[in-house]
Amino acid sequence: MRTDRAHELIKILGHGGNAPENITENSTNNTDCIQVVVPEEVFFAISIIGVLENLLVLLAVIKNRNLHSPMYFFICSLAVSDMLGSLYKILENILIIFRNMGYLKPRGDFETTADDVVDSLFILSLLGSIFSLSVIAADRYITIFHALQYHSIMTMRRAISILAVIWAFCTGSGITMVIFSYDVPTVISFTSLFPLMLIFILCLYVHMFLLAHSHAKKITSLPSNRVHPRVNMKGAITLTILLGIFLCCWAPFVLHILLVTFCPNNPYCACYLSIFQVNGMLIMCNAVIDPMIYAFRSPELRSTFRKMFCCSGNKCNY
């Protein structure tokens, strides 16, 4: 049977927008900080925009054969992760509306099952983002330092296999975390993926930029090749932007999980817990910002977006 403490952890893992009532009450009692409330309409609007933008990215990659490459498939994986995060909030709002209208019995079997499914979508969104960013980092590393062997190393079949393994693992992990989220070790495992991803990507970054800097020094005397280091690092710069946005949007929520788990009654921790809904809104914003970065950094993708909006029928050639 789930304890009250376990119930709090489950709600924190799954509900990125609304804080559980008992957590809100405990925070209010332990601190003078005022609870920050974000209107549900704001969450819903941001979520709708996030789903539409990321769906547009997926359609663009499907339509344009020039985008049928491992790199863009990995970007699609990140877009799916963002879309799941937005879809979670939309479904949660629909469940709340049905419950308020009397179609769902409060704490009934159907609502509990539906709630677990929605919670798993949220966890799947974070896990998918973590592994998608990691595989994009590995792909950029291979592109820069094994350019001649890239197409033999990262084939389309291998890229699809990697994504299949990633999403199978994320799906299994998401379901497991919802089922066993009453165990504190589950919360620790969940939050530990965040710093592990950072360590992995930072190690690649350090090696990547050190070798790129060394390589740039060696070819400064060759004018015809002078542009190549900058061109090759474009993908790494895009990844840096994506990673920075991901950290800004998700790190506050991960910190929230840790504070709720280890110091919920501390006045300083409780003060941070009062901005729970702001942290949830940041997560929703991540799904809106990422597609803008893809379009800004990729001329081919930007061109495809233009054709999708401006062309009609069979007049568009992708």
Secondary structure, DSSP 8 states (H G I E B T S, - for coil): ---HHHHHHHHHHH-SSS--HHHHHHHHHH-S-------HHHHHHHHHHHHHHHHHHHHHHHH-GGG-SHHHHHHHHHHHHHHHHHHHHHHHHHHHHHHHTTSS-TT-HHHHHHHHHHHHHHHHHHHHHHHHHHHHHHHHHHHHHSTTTHHHHS-HHHHHHHHHHHHHHHHHHHHHHHHTTTSHHHHHHHHHHHHHHHHHHHHHHHHHHHHHHHHHHHTTT-GGGTTHHHHHTHHHHHHHHHHHHHHHHHHHHHHHHHHHHH-TTSHHHHHHHTTHHHHHHHHHHHHHHHHHHHHHH-HHHHHHHHHHHH--GGG---
